């Protein structure tokens, strides 16, 4: 009898370990007006230095009906400045029992190039269980390495109406002497700040947030919801160092991206004088130069690496432009 009782206890413990996200455990107040309940949404950002950071996200969403299917998937992007280290995911039924795990072969790797861009190194990893037996729960975890901290993620615990939150948090770790910049929008209270040895930690948290029903003609959700924006002070991006603490520092960073790239070759300078020297007004000169640019230069969106921020060298553009013009004339 003792052996049987021990076995039964073990089976109960195992069952409970898998049934940790049962829908029946959600407080009734969080189900009212909700299509989605965020059981857990933990975002952590670990800034190592101006040139490197990691972020980790672990979220568990209970999808109550078809209206919340738009939240029941995973996606994150990667490029030259961001690597996705790991992704894991699990699907649970209404009782909190595990149905299946994400397999590596199920994760799609897709281009992030938009229709108005010729070339872009942005890519996305996505996954969806495509489960339709409501209610159900999805769980995902992702770890990302950031090569440079020009951009840092935003925290918005309630992303839309009809979403309830059991627990959502943002935690940021920085070196003790690093100045993290942050802005709180409609956040009640102040961040919890702790220091330990060489690390400083900031934390924002929302718990037991009930769902807001959708209202016609309501303000934009970003203007009425809780958000926390975080940004670096000193940073590195694409081999360039910068400081966002003030506009002067940021302006110096932008100037460094342009330095030496505005020099036109002599023949183009001569062409500009040829077009404009005999014109009387600035308006006439602008019109003439604008037509010359329209006839000879075509804007192409190529955003590889830092290319979305840094223009191509003016001499390179002029030379390639002349090659294109000559080729068109010959053909």
N, C-alpha and C positions, 0 to 999 in steps of 0.2 A: 504493500500500500504506500509506503514511504517513497519507493521508487516512482510509482505512478504519479503521486502528488508532485514530486520534484519535476517530473517531465511535463506535467500540465502547467506548472508555474513557469517553466522555461518557455513553453509554447506561448503562454500569455504575454510574457515579457517580449518575446520576439514579435508577436503580433502588434503590441503597442508601439514598438520601435518603428514599425513600418506605417502605423496608423496615426502618425503625429499631426497630420493635416486634415483630420476629419471635419467635414462641413458642420456637423452638429456642435462642434466646439467653438464656432464663431458666435460671439455675443449677438443677441437678437437686435440690439440697437445698430450694429454695423450692417445688418442685412437690409434695413429699411432704405429704400430709394437706391440701392446699390445693384449694379450689374457685375461689378468686380470688387473683390476684397483683397487688398494687399496684406497678406499674412505677415510678410517680412520683406523689407527692401533695405538692404545694408550696402551703402556705398562708402568705400574707403580709398583715400588718396594718400600715397606715401611719397613725399618729395625727398629725394636723396640729396640732390644738389641742383643748381640752375640748369644742368644739362640732362638730368634723368629723374624720372618719377615712375611710379607704378600705380595703377588703380585696380581695385577689386570690387566686383559687384556680385551680390548674392540676393536673389529675389524669389519669393514664393507667392504666386497669385492664384486665388480661387476664382474660376470663371463660372459665374452663376447662370448665365444664359448666352444666347447667340450674340447679343449686343456687345459682349465683352470679348468675343473671339479676336478682335483686333489687338488685344493685349497679350494673347496667348502664343507668342512666338519670340524667338531670340534674333537679334541682329547687332552687329558691331562692325566698325570699319577698321581698316589698317592701311598703311602706306609707308613711305620712306621714314616717317617720324613716329610711327606707332606700330607695334607688333602685338598680335594676340597670342599669348603664351599658352593658355588652356581654356577649354570650354567643357562644361558638363551640364547635364540636364536630366530631369526625371518627371514622369507623368504619374499622377495619383488619381484614384477614383474618389467618389463622394465620401467614402468611409475612410479615406486616407491611406488606402492600401496601394503599394507601388504597382503600376501596370507595366512600365518599361523605362529603360534608360536611353539617353542619346548615344548613338554609335557614331564614330568618326566619319564613316561613309555617308551618314545621313545629313551632315553639315554641308550646306552649299557654299561655294566660293564664287562670288559674282563681281563683275566689274561695277565700279561706282562712277564711271564716266557718264556725264549727262549728255543730252541731245545737242546742246550748244557748245560742247567742248570737243576739240579734235583729239586731244590726248590728255590723259589724266592717270596718275598712278594709284588713285584711291580704289580700294576694293572692299567688299563686304562679305562677312560670314553670317549665314542665316540658317535658322532651323525652325520647323513647326511640326508639332505632333499631329495636327489636323484631327483632333479628337472632337466628337460631336455629342457625346453622352454627358449631358449636364446634370448637376454641376461636377466640375473636375478641377484639379489643381496642377499647376506646372511649377517646376523649380529649375532655375538656371544659376550657374556660377561661371564667372569669366575673370581671367587675370590678364592685364594688358601692360606692356612696357612702353613708356613714353620717352622718346629720344629727343629731349628738349621739352620745356614746359611753357611754351607760348600760349597754348590753350589748356584750360583745366575744366573738368566737367561741372555742370550745373546740377543742383539738387532741387527737385520739385516733388515733394512727397505725394501730393494729390494732383495728378496730371490733367484731370478733367472732371466735369460733373459726373455723378452716379458712380463714383469710386470711393470706397471706404478704406481706411488704413488701420490695421492693428498696430504695426510698428514700422517706422521708416527712420533711417538715420544717415547722417553724413559725418564721417570722421576724417580729419586731415592731420597727417603727421608731417612735421617739418624739422629740420635741424633747429636747435634751440635759438640760434642767432639769426634765423631766417625770418624776414618780415612777410608774412602771408597777408594778402589783401582780400577782403571779403565785404560783401554787401548783403544785408538781410532785408528781405521784402515781406512785410506782414508776418514776420516770425515773432511769436510771443516769447518774451524772455531774452536771455543772452546765451551765447555758446558756453559750454562747459570747457574750460581750458586747464590743462594739466601739464606740468613739466616734470620730466624724470631723466636724470643724467644728461645726455646730450640731445634729447628729443622733446619736442613740444607738440601737444595734441589738442585739437579743437574738435568739439562735437556738437552737432545740432540733432534734435530728435523730435519726432511727432508720434504720439500713441493714441489709439482709440479715437480716430477722427471719423465722424460719421459722414455719409455721402450727401452731397448737395444735389437736389433734383435739377434737371435742365430747365432753364427759364428762357422764354423767347425774349429777344432784344436785350439780353443781359450783356454786361461789358465783356471785353475780351478776357479769357480765363487767366492769361498771364498777368493781367492788371488787378486781379482780385484774389489770386491764390498765393499760398506761402511759397517763397523761393529763397535760395541762398546762392549767390554768385561768388565764385572764388577766382582769384587771379594771382599771378606771380608778381614779385617785385623785380629782382634781377633774374634774368633768364638767358638761355642759349637756344638758338633756333637755326638750323641749317648752317652751322659753323659761324654764326654771327652772335655776338653778345649784346644784350640790351638791358634796359631798366624801365619798367612800367610805373615806377613810383610817382612820376610826374610827366607832364607833356613834353618838357624839355628832353628828358631822358629817352622817351619813346621816339621823339623827333630825330634824335641822334642815331637811333637804331635804323629808322627808315632811311635817313640820309646815307648811312653806310651801305644799304642795299643798292642805292643809285649811283654811288661814287664811281666816276670814270666811265659810266655807261651812256653819257649824253653827248659824246664827241662824234660829230659827223665828219666823214671824209671830205677832202678838199673839193672834189668834183661836185658833191652835193651842195656844199656851201656856195660854190660858183653858180650852180643852177638856181639857188634861192635868190641870189642877187640879180641874175638874168631875168627872173620872173617879176621881181618887185621894184627894182631900182627906178624904173620909169613911171611907176604908179604914184599918184599924189596923196591919197588918204590911206590911213591905216585899214579902213574897212575894205578898200579895193585890194590892198596887199593880203589881208586875211582871206578874202574870197578867192584870190588867185592861188594862194598856197593851199587852201582847203581843196580846191579842184585838183591841184597837182597831186595831193595826197590821195584823193579819191581815185584818180586815174592810175596811180602807180603803187599804192600800198593797200594790202588787204589784212585786216585784223583776224588772227587765228588764235583761239584759246588753247594754249598748251600749258598745262599745269602739272609739271613733273617736279617733284621735290619742292624746292622753295620758289619754283617758277610762277606760282600764283601770286606771289608777292613781289618778286624781283623781275624787272623788265629785261628783255634781251638787249645786248649791246647795240647802240645805235648804228655803229659801223657795220656790224653783222647784218642788221635789218636792211640797211641801205644796199649792201652788196647783194644779198639774196633777192631783194626787190629788183635790182637792175638785171640780174640773171633771168628772172621771170619775164621781165619786159622784153628783153632781147629774144628770148625763146618764143614769146608770143608773136613778135614781129617777123621772125624767120619762118614760123609755121603759117 
